[in-house]
């Protein structure tokens, strides 16, 4: 072998090894750098969040002390000694607070703990804490400074103004904090201390730095990383540190709302301190082949060593995190989410701190699933799992409150995701706070229930007379809801005279605050009837707990109606004689008619067909067959007796009629002068009596078989009778309960109620009274019964107490469950992070959930009439438009985003909906639901900025990519074209050898020439397909309606004309017309059908099916065969250029057809996919959009 060849061989072996080593080194360096960037950014972000929470907690602590009424009172009275005693325990209870003192409003120190009497009265008006709090008299966290009290250390201070009960500032509470103690969670991140954290205040002064002892105020305001952080920027980059005189990798982030900043730095020179060994690997570049393999082994070993060292650095960083998290005041948990079908179903605790275990009581939680620690939590609170899934996938921060029932604890939880699939949770135990809230809610419910269930009407009016509240009794009495009464015309509710009287009562009440004013109102019911109410009106506008004119009224409509009827009855009695339903005839002793009413005339006509008048003889109208008997009756009457009898007649129509006849003597001064004959048609009564007699058995059978129980008791509640249903309900037979007192079966808890019921029964006979008691079953258990009991002791036909009842045990249990569900729903609303507000149509709020205070900082008393708080001036039109639309579209949720002014003065973005539920009687309010999206809005602004930068980069990359694609297409075409000529020469000369020199070649030579010719032809086909694939990128698509069935027919003819044998069974189904380029789509059909023919050719009974179907509103075309199929694990290769899933010897082809089809469909904004099973065939699907947006080039 020549020297040149040896050198080439050495280069061929050594060069790949060297290239691989260089590439691996660069890749490792890039990955390590990227990981370190992420770590430093994460540490800076987490440190800023923790520092913010510590500063917030410190501020809230100061506020909690300055709002104590006694402290405010002492300070207002200049009782400094008494005031300092109230807060003496602060340094002992909070170790990070070093010193507490109180100053007056001029900054003069009055008292402190620990005591420094030499400083009393000394002015600290120069101090940063005084300058900051004086600016707007709000809580202020000062920059760091060196205090003058011993020991003289660097501190920061929280200054909180102390206001008297009238809101005037009378003093300042100052909490001095040792910065090192407040920031004791900070730690360095490398054994060589090359990576470390330091914190600066809002002026750029060092608050903590592990490289230096902070015993004096040092300014880092000139450090670029500090300048960027204080401007609110966030990032990781290499910046020059003028103080250290070197470049450093710096991660920086501002502490939200406080202006402090956290910087994580590491010298650039110490990133890869051991990298100097790597260049020596290239010294052996020219060694022999054997040395090259040794060099390769050395490179691999060196790379593994570097990976190990990098892993050790990362492991040490993780230990540093553990030290950081272990000292947090919040519970901390780092979790990995387990997803199933895209939903979070469980999560694993990867890291937790001691505070987390202390708060939750879950010991040794690391490495365990939440389902192991709290079984069934996903069923109790599925929304919790949806929430952690959202955070882990989207990375968006969420904060909420959660009740963990198995632990009987409430937590305030803040979630965010450091990386996809994971989330970090910060926990606070708020169980005590929630219990207090629940007690307040229960108290409010009891009061509301009393008002809502009162029979009397309770009205609250403002000083203009507008009704601002009405109890439900108003709607029960008048039919009008409060909203309807406000909206309808006044003449629908009362007439003009009553309106005038109402205004007079209102004016009288306004002139006499606190004095009850009698009121009597005549109102119109919704159905048009008149309703009378009577009561009192009292002016309580000056009562801060009421601030309204209160009316308490009751219904007197029945009483008024009774008075009216009494007057009318006097008039009606005058007409009774003529209008009575009975016939009355007065005769003298001889039978001559002296007087009769209209009914007597009608009866005479009915029974005799003759009209009876005054002066006629009554005996002429009597049936001759009964005349003698009637005369004898009259004789008895003349003797002073009275007679009553029932008599039947067949009237002229032949119908049988019954008449009740009453004969009574008419006396004058004690002497009988005639007879009063009273006749009453009792035909209906007789018919009814017959029916009653016949139906008595029916009703008895009905009573015996109904499911409700019927019980008859005597006046002492002893059982006289019970229906069979009693045995079914209570288990006792009638014989077992005969003579027993009902009270013996009543639950002890209802004993007094039962006694009262029977006392009321005896006082109010015939009045049905409802009851719900528990009664003892024969099996010893108590069941709920509901029924009605009526005292019919005075009814001669009954003479008993009748009870009717049914078993409502299941209903009671269901009601208990419903009540529990309602309480749970109430707790969910109160614990929701979203604010919920109920207002009237004028946006006057009457309910606000606790989250309103959290979001706006304003208590209900501080809120304006606008439901969501103080609207930003630029967004008042937004809320007005939403209100207008909501009133116009009841029941529809109207979305909105707007800004509100927080109590502390800063702007908050909120997003939510307004829903008009005024039409729903159970709600009768506008429902506002919103949440704080300030962080989201800030993130959107940041995203817009990033998107702008990204668009510029995309434009640049697109230009570069188009240039590269043009060069690639030109290169592909040139190479393909230039390869044709050599191939034609090879094929031509091989053909000459076969034809002219075959006799001089042995069999092996001829075989070799044929292989050369075959492969030359195959390569020609490859070049042709490559040219087709390349031309597609430059092809201009012409859209039109395409008859897919026609294209399939043409493709089959072309295949047949091309000499491809088609199977006998080709099934063509219906094919929808599509929109696209007919030439390209024909190529797709040709490629898919030819593939189906080719790969099913070895099946003895090949079948090809072509058609389309509709899936989810899209037309899906397909070609199906029962051929060789393929293994789906190689699916990713299916549409690649020159990718084939079968050997050339098995099935010929170039591997371009499917890639070409794929590219054609992409040009149409369509898609193509396949399903197959090895040995059973394959199905290829593709879709086209209805209105394709053609891609210019793919």
SEDREN-24859 format. One line per 3 residues: their letters; for each residue y negated, z, x of C-alpha. Coordinates in steps of 0.2 Angstrom, whole numbers. Layout:
N
A) Y:Z:X; ...
# end
This chain:
1194
XXX) 0:0:0; -17:-5:7; -31:8:11
XXX) -41:1:-3; -28:4:-16; -25:21:-9
XXX) -43:26:-11; -44:19:-29; -28:29:-33
XXX) -36:45:-26; -52:41:-35; -42:38:-52
XXX) -34:55:-50; -48:66:-43; -62:58:-53
XXX) -56:63:-71; -52:81:-65; -70:82:-58
XXX) -77:75:-74; -67:87:-85; -73:102:-74
XXX) -91:97:-75; -90:94:-94; -81:110:-97
XXX) -94:120:-86; -109:112:-96; -100:115:-113
XXX) -97:134:-108; -115:136:-103; -121:128:-119
XXX) -110:139:-130; -114:155:-121; -133:151:-121
XXX) -132:147:-140; -122:163:-144; -134:174:-134
XXX) -149:166:-143; -140:171:-160; -136:189:-154
XXX) -154:192:-148; -161:185:-164; -149:195:-175
XXX) -154:211:-165; -172:208:-167; -171:205:-185
XXX) -160:220:-189; -170:231:-178; -186:225:-187
XXX) -178:229:-204; -172:247:-198; -189:251:-191
XXX) -197:245:-208; -186:257:-218; -190:271:-206
XXX) -209:268:-207; -207:266:-226; -198:282:-228
XXX) -210:291:-217; -225:285:-228; -215:289:-244
XXX) -212:307:-237; -231:309:-235; -235:303:-252
XXX) -222:314:-260; -230:330:-252; -248:324:-256
XXX) -244:322:-274; -239:340:-277; -251:348:-289
XXX) -252:365:-280; -256:357:-263; -269:346:-271
XXX) -277:361:-280; -278:371:-264; -286:357:-254
XXX) -298:354:-268; -303:373:-267; -303:372:-247
XXX) -289:385:-247; -282:377:-231; -271:392:-226
XXX) -262:391:-243; -261:372:-242; -252:372:-225
XXX) -240:386:-231; -233:373:-244; -228:361:-230
XXX) -223:373:-216; -205:368:-217; -208:349:-214
XXX) -205:349:-195; -189:360:-197; -182:348:-211
XXX) -187:332:-203; -183:332:-184; -192:316:-180
XXX) -209:324:-186; -216:334:-172; -232:340:-179
XXX) -241:342:-196; -259:345:-199; -272:344:-213
XXX) -290:338:-210; -305:337:-221; -312:320:-226
XXX) -323:320:-211; -308:321:-199; -311:339:-194
XXX) -294:347:-191; -292:363:-203; -274:369:-201
XXX) -258:363:-192; -240:367:-188; -236:372:-174
XXX) -252:381:-174; -266:376:-161; -281:388:-166
XXX) -291:381:-152; -292:364:-161; -297:371:-178
XXX) -314:363:-184; -312:350:-170; -317:332:-175
XXX) -304:318:-174; -315:305:-182; -311:294:-166
XXX) -293:295:-169; -283:279:-174; -276:288:-189
XXX) -293:293:-196; -301:276:-193; -286:268:-202
XXX) -285:279:-218; -304:280:-220; -305:261:-222
XXX) -298:261:-240; -291:279:-242; -274:273:-244
XXX) -258:279:-234; -259:272:-216; -248:272:-201
XXX) -258:272:-185; -255:264:-168; -248:274:-154
XXX) -260:286:-145; -259:301:-133; -263:317:-142
XXX) -273:330:-135; -262:345:-141; -249:351:-129
XXX) -237:344:-125; -248:328:-122; -236:315:-127
XXX) -237:297:-135; -236:298:-154; -239:289:-170
XXX) -246:296:-186; -245:294:-204; -261:299:-213
XXX) -261:301:-232; -276:305:-242; -275:321:-253
XXX) -284:318:-269; -289:332:-282; -283:331:-300
XXX) -298:320:-304; -293:307:-291; -307:311:-278
XXX) -301:312:-260; -303:330:-253; -292:330:-237
XXX) -280:321:-226; -262:325:-223; -256:319:-205
XXX) -238:318:-200; -237:316:-181; -221:308:-175
XXX) -213:307:-158; -211:289:-155; -195:291:-145
XXX) -187:301:-159; -192:289:-172; -185:275:-162
XXX) -169:284:-155; -158:270:-162; -164:257:-149
XXX) -152:254:-134; -151:242:-120; -138:228:-121
XXX) -130:226:-104; -123:237:-90; -135:230:-78
XXX) -149:234:-90; -155:215:-90; -156:214:-109
XXX) -166:227:-118; -177:230:-134; -195:237:-134
XXX) -206:240:-149; -225:238:-150; -238:244:-163
XXX) -250:233:-172; -262:233:-157; -249:227:-145
XXX) -247:244:-137; -229:249:-131; -221:261:-143
XXX) -204:262:-134; -197:253:-118; -181:258:-110
XXX) -187:251:-93; -202:263:-93; -206:281:-98
XXX) -219:280:-112; -230:294:-106; -246:285:-109
XXX) -253:271:-120; -248:254:-111; -254:238:-119
XXX) -243:222:-119; -255:212:-129; -256:199:-116
XXX) -237:196:-116; -234:179:-126; -219:186:-136
XXX) -229:201:-142; -244:189:-147; -232:178:-157
XXX) -224:193:-166; -240:201:-170; -246:184:-178
XXX) -231:185:-189; -220:172:-180; -201:174:-178
XXX) -190:166:-165; -180:165:-149; -187:156:-134
XXX) -190:157:-115; -207:164:-112; -217:170:-96
XXX) -220:189:-95; -236:191:-85; -233:210:-83
XXX) -215:208:-76; -220:191:-67; -205:182:-73
XXX) -198:171:-86; -188:180:-100; -177:175:-114
XXX) -187:183:-129; -182:186:-147; -197:193:-157
XXX) -200:197:-175; -214:207:-184; -210:222:-194
XXX) -214:217:-212; -229:226:-220; -233:237:-205
XXX) -239:225:-192; -228:232:-178; -216:221:-169
XXX) -199:221:-160; -195:211:-145; -178:208:-137
XXX) -179:202:-119; -168:197:-104; -173:189:-88
XXX) -168:171:-87; -162:172:-69; -148:184:-74
XXX) -140:173:-88; -127:166:-76; -128:176:-60
XXX) -111:171:-55; -114:152:-58; -117:149:-39
XXX) -98:147:-36; -97:132:-47; -105:119:-36
XXX) -92:123:-22; -79:115:-34; -87:98:-29
XXX) -84:100:-10; -66:94:-12; -72:78:-21
XXX) -64:67:-7; -48:77:-4; -31:68:-6
XXX) -21:67:-22; -12:84:-19; -28:93:-15
XXX) -35:86:-32; -22:95:-42; -25:111:-33
XXX) -44:109:-36; -40:106:-55; -30:122:-55
XXX) -44:131:-47; -57:124:-59; -46:130:-74
XXX) -44:147:-67; -63:148:-63; -67:143:-81
XXX) -55:156:-89; -63:169:-78; -80:164:-84
XXX) -74:164:-102; -68:182:-99; -84:188:-92
XXX) -94:181:-106; -82:189:-118; -85:206:-109
XXX) -104:203:-112; -101:200:-130; -90:215:-132
XXX) -103:226:-124; -116:219:-136; -104:223:-150
XXX) -103:241:-143; -122:242:-142; -122:237:-161
XXX) -110:251:-165; -122:263:-156; -137:256:-165
XXX) -128:257:-182; -120:274:-180; -138:282:-179
XXX) -145:273:-194; -151:285:-209; -144:272:-221
XXX) -126:268:-225; -122:252:-216; -107:241:-219
XXX) -103:224:-211; -90:215:-222; -80:199:-222
XXX) -78:191:-239; -61:184:-246; -64:169:-257
XXX) -51:161:-269; -56:144:-277; -74:146:-271
XXX) -76:164:-279; -77:180:-270; -61:191:-275
XXX) -61:204:-261; -69:209:-245; -64:218:-229
XXX) -75:232:-220; -76:226:-202; -89:239:-197
XXX) -96:254:-205; -107:269:-199; -104:287:-202
XXX) -118:288:-215; -109:275:-225; -93:286:-225
XXX) -104:301:-229; -113:293:-244; -98:284:-252
XXX) -84:297:-247; -73:282:-241; -66:288:-224
XXX) -58:276:-212; -64:261:-221; -64:249:-206
XXX) -51:236:-208; -47:240:-226; -51:230:-242
XXX) -62:236:-255; -48:234:-268; -38:246:-257
XXX) -52:259:-257; -57:257:-275; -43:249:-285
XXX) -49:239:-300; -67:237:-295; -67:219:-298
XXX) -62:222:-316; -75:236:-318; -89:226:-310
XXX) -86:207:-308; -104:204:-306; -104:214:-289
XXX) -91:202:-282; -101:187:-288; -116:194:-279
XXX) -108:197:-262; -101:180:-264; -118:172:-266
XXX) -125:182:-252; -111:177:-240; -112:159:-244
XXX) -131:156:-247; -138:169:-235; -151:174:-247
XXX) -156:193:-247; -152:203:-263; -156:221:-267
XXX) -149:230:-282; -143:246:-289; -124:249:-293
XXX) -114:262:-302; -97:265:-294; -88:273:-308
XXX) -72:278:-298; -84:287:-285; -95:294:-299
XXX) -110:288:-288; -125:277:-290; -131:267:-275
XXX) -146:257:-270; -139:242:-260; -148:229:-250
XXX) -137:214:-245; -140:200:-232; -129:188:-223
XXX) -129:187:-204; -117:172:-204; -108:162:-218
XXX) -93:171:-226; -100:188:-220; -113:200:-227
XXX) -121:216:-222; -125:230:-234; -137:245:-232
XXX) -134:259:-244; -144:274:-252; -137:287:-263
XXX) -147:288:-279; -135:297:-290; -147:312:-294
XXX) -161:300:-298; -150:291:-311; -144:307:-319
XXX) -162:312:-322; -166:294:-330; -150:295:-341
XXX) -156:312:-348; -173:305:-352; -166:290:-361
XXX) -154:301:-371; -169:312:-376; -179:296:-381
XXX) -164:290:-391; -163:306:-401; -181:306:-406
XXX) -181:288:-410; -165:291:-421; -174:304:-431
XXX) -189:293:-434; -179:277:-438; -167:286:-450
XXX) -180:296:-460; -182:291:-479; -200:294:-478
XXX) -211:280:-472; -220:284:-455; -235:272:-451
XXX) -246:272:-436; -263:263:-437; -277:260:-424
XXX) -295:264:-428; -297:246:-435; -283:249:-448
XXX) -271:238:-439; -253:244:-441; -245:246:-423
XXX) -229:255:-429; -219:256:-445; -203:265:-447
XXX) -188:255:-455; -191:264:-471; -206:253:-474
XXX) -195:237:-474; -182:245:-485; -196:250:-498
XXX) -207:234:-498; -195:221:-491; -208:216:-478
XXX) -204:219:-459; -219:224:-449; -222:207:-442
XXX) -221:199:-459; -233:211:-466; -245:207:-452
XXX) -243:188:-454; -244:186:-473; -260:185:-484
XXX) -266:203:-489; -265:198:-507; -246:197:-505
XXX) -246:215:-501; -259:223:-512; -273:218:-524
XXX) -291:219:-520; -294:236:-529; -280:244:-519
XXX) -287:236:-503; -304:244:-506; -296:261:-509
XXX) -286:259:-493; -302:256:-483; -310:271:-491
XXX) -295:282:-486; -296:275:-468; -315:278:-466
XXX) -313:296:-473; -299:299:-460; -310:293:-446
XXX) -324:304:-451; -312:320:-452; -300:320:-437
XXX) -285:331:-439; -288:334:-457; -274:327:-469
XXX) -281:315:-482; -270:312:-498; -266:294:-501
XXX) -259:284:-516; -255:266:-513; -249:252:-525
XXX) -240:239:-515; -232:223:-519; -213:221:-514
XXX) -208:205:-506; -199:200:-522; -215:202:-532
XXX) -211:219:-540; -224:234:-538; -220:248:-527
XXX) -229:265:-527; -230:277:-512; -238:294:-510
XXX) -242:304:-495; -255:310:-482; -265:301:-468
XXX) -271:311:-453; -282:305:-439; -274:309:-422
XXX) -283:296:-411; -289:310:-400; -271:316:-397
XXX) -266:308:-380; -248:308:-385; -251:299:-401
XXX) -268:290:-401; -266:283:-419; -269:287:-437
XXX) -252:294:-444; -247:292:-462; -232:300:-469
XXX) -227:293:-487; -213:293:-499; -208:282:-513
XXX) -214:287:-531; -210:271:-540; -197:278:-551
XXX) -209:293:-556; -223:281:-560; -211:270:-570
XXX) -204:285:-580; -222:289:-585; -225:272:-591
XXX) -209:271:-601; -213:288:-609; -229:280:-616
XXX) -220:265:-621; -207:274:-630; -219:281:-643
XXX) -223:263:-649; -205:258:-648; -199:272:-660
XXX) -210:264:-674; -200:248:-673; -183:256:-672
XXX) -180:256:-690; -183:238:-692; -175:233:-676
XXX) -160:245:-675; -143:236:-673; -136:246:-688
XXX) -139:242:-706; -148:256:-716; -149:255:-735
XXX) -156:269:-746; -150:270:-765; -154:282:-779
XXX) -140:292:-788; -137:277:-799; -134:264:-785
XXX) -151:256:-786; -157:250:-769; -174:259:-764
XXX) -176:253:-746; -166:243:-733; -169:235:-716
XXX) -166:218:-710; -149:222:-702; -143:228:-720
XXX) -148:211:-727; -139:202:-714; -123:212:-716
XXX) -124:209:-735; -125:190:-733; -111:190:-720
XXX) -99:200:-731; -104:193:-748; -113:177:-745
XXX) -127:185:-756; -144:191:-751; -147:210:-755
XXX) -165:215:-760; -174:231:-766; -170:234:-784
XXX) -152:227:-784; -138:238:-788; -127:241:-773
XXX) -111:242:-783; -113:223:-787; -110:219:-769
XXX) -94:230:-767; -77:221:-767; -70:224:-785
XXX) -54:230:-778; -63:244:-769; -76:247:-782
XXX) -68:263:-790; -65:271:-773; -83:268:-768
XXX) -90:275:-784; -80:291:-781; -87:292:-763
XXX) -105:291:-771; -101:305:-783; -96:316:-768
XXX) -112:311:-759; -122:316:-775; -114:333:-773
XXX) -121:335:-755; -106:329:-745; -106:317:-731
XXX) -92:303:-728; -88:292:-714; -75:278:-714
XXX) -70:262:-706; -68:247:-717; -62:229:-713
XXX) -67:213:-722; -62:195:-721; -79:185:-721
XXX) -81:168:-729; -75:160:-713; -59:170:-714
XXX) -62:180:-699; -58:198:-699; -73:210:-697
XXX) -73:229:-695; -88:239:-701; -91:258:-699
XXX) -99:265:-715; -108:282:-715; -113:289:-732
XXX) -126:304:-731; -135:312:-745; -154:310:-746
XXX) -162:326:-751; -180:330:-758; -184:349:-758
XXX) -165:353:-756; -160:342:-771; -149:326:-768
XXX) -160:311:-774; -149:297:-767; -138:291:-753
XXX) -142:284:-736; -129:270:-732; -127:266:-713
XXX) -116:251:-708; -112:246:-691; -102:231:-685
XXX) -88:238:-675; -77:223:-673; -80:222:-655
XXX) -76:240:-652; -60:238:-662; -55:223:-652
XXX) -60:233:-636; -50:248:-641; -35:237:-644
XXX) -37:229:-627; -40:247:-619; -23:253:-627
XXX) -15:237:-620; -23:238:-603; -20:257:-600
XXX) -3:254:-593; -10:240:-582; -24:251:-575
XXX) -12:266:-572; -1:254:-563; -16:248:-553
XXX) -21:266:-548; -3:269:-543; -3:254:-531
XXX) -20:253:-524; -22:257:-505; -36:269:-509
XXX) -32:287:-513; -37:294:-530; -36:313:-532
XXX) -40:324:-547; -45:343:-544; -50:357:-555
XXX) -67:366:-553; -60:377:-539; -54:361:-530
XXX) -35:364:-534; -25:348:-535; -21:342:-553
XXX) -16:324:-548; -15:312:-534; -11:294:-533
XXX) 4:288:-522; -8:282:-509; -11:300:-504
XXX) 6:301:-498; 4:286:-488; -12:292:-480
XXX) -9:310:-478; 10:311:-479; 11:325:-492
XXX) 19:322:-509; 11:328:-525; 23:342:-527
XXX) 19:348:-510; 0:349:-513; 1:354:-532
XXX) -11:369:-534; -17:369:-516; -35:370:-512
XXX) -42:355:-504; -51:365:-491; -34:370:-483
XXX) -33:353:-476; -50:350:-470; -54:351:-451
XXX) -62:368:-446; -77:358:-439; -81:352:-457
XXX) -78:368:-466; -96:372:-469; -100:354:-474
XXX) -86:354:-487; -92:371:-495; -109:364:-496
XXX) -103:348:-504; -94:357:-518; -109:368:-521
XXX) -120:352:-523; -106:344:-534; -108:359:-546
XXX) -127:357:-546; -127:339:-549; -113:333:-561
XXX) -109:315:-563; -118:310:-547; -106:302:-534
XXX) -107:310:-517; -101:302:-502; -91:311:-488
XXX) -83:308:-471; -72:322:-465; -56:324:-454
XXX) -41:330:-464; -24:337:-458; -10:325:-459
XXX) 8:331:-463; 12:328:-444; -1:340:-439
XXX) -13:327:-433; -31:325:-440; -37:309:-447
XXX) -54:303:-453; -56:300:-472; -71:292:-481
XXX) -74:293:-499; -84:297:-515; -82:313:-525
XXX) -89:315:-543; -91:330:-554; -84:325:-571
XXX) -81:343:-577; -93:340:-592; -85:324:-597
XXX) -73:329:-611; -62:314:-607; -59:320:-589
XXX) -64:338:-586; -61:337:-568; -68:333:-551
XXX) -62:315:-546; -61:310:-527; -58:292:-521
XXX) -55:290:-502; -48:279:-489; -42:281:-470
XXX) -55:276:-458; -48:283:-442; -47:266:-434
XXX) -65:262:-439; -71:278:-431; -62:275:-415
XXX) -69:257:-415; -87:265:-418; -84:277:-404
XXX) -80:263:-392; -95:253:-398; -106:267:-395
XXX) -99:269:-377; -102:250:-375; -120:252:-381
XXX) -123:266:-369; -115:256:-355; -126:241:-359
XXX) -142:252:-359; -137:259:-342; -135:241:-336
XXX) -152:236:-342; -160:252:-334; -151:249:-317
XXX) -155:231:-316; -166:225:-302; -174:213:-315
XXX) -189:219:-324; -187:219:-343; -202:221:-355
XXX) -204:221:-374; -221:217:-381; -228:212:-398
XXX) -235:194:-401; -251:200:-393; -242:204:-377
XXX) -245:223:-380; -230:231:-371; -220:245:-380
XXX) -205:245:-368; -204:243:-349; -188:245:-338
XXX) -189:255:-322; -189:240:-312; -206:236:-318
XXX) -213:250:-308; -202:245:-293; -209:228:-293
XXX) -227:231:-298; -230:248:-291; -238:252:-308
XXX) -233:265:-321; -233:261:-339; -249:270:-342
XXX) -257:259:-328; -251:242:-335; -263:231:-344
XXX) -259:224:-361; -251:209:-352; -233:213:-351
XXX) -230:209:-332; -244:219:-325; -260:213:-317
XXX) -259:194:-318; -267:184:-303; -283:176:-309
XXX) -277:158:-305; -261:161:-315; -268:167:-331
XXX) -267:150:-339; -249:150:-335; -245:165:-345
XXX) -256:159:-359; -246:143:-359; -229:151:-359
XXX) -234:163:-373; -240:148:-384; -224:139:-381
XXX) -214:154:-384; -222:158:-401; -219:140:-405
XXX) -201:140:-400; -192:156:-407; -176:160:-398
XXX) -179:148:-383; -181:156:-365; -197:149:-358
XXX) -196:149:-338; -211:153:-328; -216:157:-310
XXX) -233:167:-307; -242:179:-296; -246:197:-300
XXX) -257:210:-291; -247:225:-284; -254:242:-286
XXX) -257:242:-267; -267:226:-269; -255:213:-261
XXX) -249:198:-271; -231:197:-277; -223:181:-284
XXX) -211:184:-299; -200:172:-308; -192:174:-325
XXX) -192:170:-343; -201:174:-360; -190:173:-376
XXX) -198:175:-393; -186:187:-403; -199:192:-415
XXX) -188:184:-429; -174:195:-424; -175:211:-435
XXX) -165:221:-422; -177:216:-408; -194:211:-416
XXX) -202:208:-399; -206:196:-385; -193:199:-372
XXX) -200:196:-354; -187:196:-340; -192:193:-322
XXX) -188:197:-304; -197:198:-287; -196:181:-278
XXX) -209:185:-265; -197:183:-250; -190:167:-258
XXX) -208:160:-259; -211:165:-241; -195:157:-236
XXX) -199:141:-246; -215:139:-236; -206:141:-220
XXX) -193:128:-226; -207:116:-230; -214:118:-213
XXX) -196:115:-205; -193:101:-217; -209:92:-211
XXX) -204:94:-193; -186:88:-198; -192:73:-207
XXX) -201:67:-191; -186:70:-181; -175:60:-194
XXX) -187:46:-193; -186:45:-175; -167:47:-175
XXX) -166:34:-189; -176:21:-178; -165:25:-163
XXX) -149:23:-174; -154:7:-181; -158:0:-164
XXX) -141:6:-158; -132:-1:-173; -140:-18:-170
XXX) -135:-18:-152; -117:-13:-157; -116:-27:-170
XXX) -122:-39:-157; -110:-33:-144; -95:-33:-156
XXX) -99:-51:-162; -101:-57:-143; -85:-48:-137
XXX) -75:-55:-152; -82:-73:-150; -79:-73:-131
XXX) -61:-67:-133; -57:-82:-144; -57:-94:-129
XXX) -45:-85:-117; -33:-82:-132; -33:-101:-137
XXX) -30:-105:-119; -15:-93:-118; -8:-99:-134
XXX) -10:-117:-130; -2:-116:-112; 12:-106:-119
XXX) 15:-119:-132; 15:-132:-118; 28:-122:-108
XXX) 39:-121:-124; 38:-139:-128; 38:-147:-110
XXX) 47:-135:-99; 59:-126:-111; 74:-134:-102
XXX) 68:-127:-85; 67:-109:-92; 82:-98:-96
XXX) 84:-89:-112; 74:-73:-106; 59:-84:-100
XXX) 58:-93:-117; 59:-76:-126; 45:-69:-115
XXX) 34:-85:-119; 37:-82:-138; 32:-64:-137
XXX) 16:-69:-127; 12:-82:-141; 15:-69:-155
XXX) 4:-56:-147; -10:-69:-144; -9:-74:-163
XXX) -10:-55:-168; -24:-53:-156; -33:-68:-164
XXX) -31:-60:-181; -38:-43:-175; -53:-52:-168
XXX) -55:-61:-185; -54:-45:-194; -66:-37:-182
XXX) -79:-51:-185; -77:-49:-204; -80:-30:-202
XXX) -95:-33:-191; -103:-47:-202; -102:-34:-217
XXX) -116:-24:-210; -128:-40:-211; -121:-46:-227
XXX) -135:-47:-241; -127:-40:-257; -131:-49:-274
XXX) -128:-39:-289; -122:-46:-305; -110:-41:-320
XXX) -92:-44:-313; -77:-48:-323; -64:-37:-314
XXX) -49:-45:-323; -55:-62:-317; -57:-56:-299
XXX) -39:-49:-299; -32:-65:-306; -41:-75:-292
XXX) -35:-63:-279; -17:-65:-285; -18:-84:-284
XXX) -25:-84:-267; -11:-73:-261; 2:-84:-269
XXX) -7:-100:-262; -7:-91:-244; 12:-91:-245
XXX) 14:-72:-249; 28:-69:-260; 23:-59:-275
XXX) 35:-47:-285; 40:-52:-302; 33:-37:-310
XXX) 15:-35:-309; 7:-26:-323; -11:-29:-326
XXX) -19:-17:-339; -37:-17:-346; -51:-19:-333
XXX) -69:-14:-337; -83:-26:-332; -92:-18:-317
XXX) -109:-21:-308; -108:-27:-290; -106:-41:-278
XXX) -92:-52:-284; -87:-59:-267; -86:-42:-259
XXX) -77:-34:-274; -64:-49:-274; -61:-44:-255
XXX) -57:-26:-261; -45:-32:-274; -37:-44:-262
XXX) -35:-30:-248; -28:-17:-260; -16:-29:-269
XXX) -9:-37:-253; -6:-20:-246; 4:-15:-262
XXX) 14:-32:-260; 17:-29:-242; 23:-10:-243
XXX) 33:-13:-258; 42:-28:-251; 57:-18:-245
XXX) 60:-10:-263; 74:-20:-272; 64:-18:-288
XXX) 46:-18:-283; 33:-15:-297; 14:-16:-295
XXX) 2:-9:-308; -16:-14:-309; -29:-6:-321
XXX) -43:7:-324; -46:23:-333; -60:35:-338
XXX) -62:51:-329; -77:62:-332; -87:48:-339
XXX) -83:37:-324; -73:21:-324; -59:22:-311
XXX) -50:6:-305; -33:8:-297; -18:-2:-289
XXX) -1:7:-289; 15:2:-281; 32:10:-279
XXX) 34:5:-260; 35:14:-244; 20:26:-247
XXX) 14:38:-233; 13:56:-228; -3:63:-235
XXX) -6:74:-219; -11:58:-210; -23:54:-225
XXX) -39:56:-213; -33:41:-203; -31:30:-218
XXX) -48:21:-219; -52:21:-200; -53:4:-191
XXX) -37:-1:-183; -28:14:-190; -11:11:-196
XXX) 2:24:-203; 17:12:-201; 24:3:-185
XXX) 20:-15:-182; 39:-19:-182; 41:-11:-199
XXX) 25:-19:-208; 14:-31:-200; -5:-29:-201
XXX) -21:-26:-191; -27:-10:-199; -44:-17:-204
XXX) -41:-21:-223; -43:-3:-229; -58:1:-218
XXX) -66:-15:-224; -63:-10:-242; -70:7:-239
XXX) -86:0:-231; -89:-12:-245; -87:2:-258
XXX) -99:12:-248; -112:-2:-248; -111:-1:-267
XXX) -113:18:-267; -95:19:-274; -80:28:-267
XXX) -61:25:-263; -47:37:-261; -28:37:-262
XXX) -13:47:-267; 5:44:-260; 21:52:-257
XXX) 32:45:-243; 46:34:-249; 39:34:-267
XXX) 24:23:-266; 5:25:-266; -10:23:-278
XXX) -27:18:-272; -42:22:-283; -60:16:-282
XXX) -76:19:-293; -92:10:-294; -108:17:-301
XXX) -116:10:-317; -132:7:-308; -128:6:-290
XXX) -142:9:-277; -136:-3:-263; -136:4:-246
XXX) -145:-8:-234; -132:-5:-220; -117:5:-217
# end
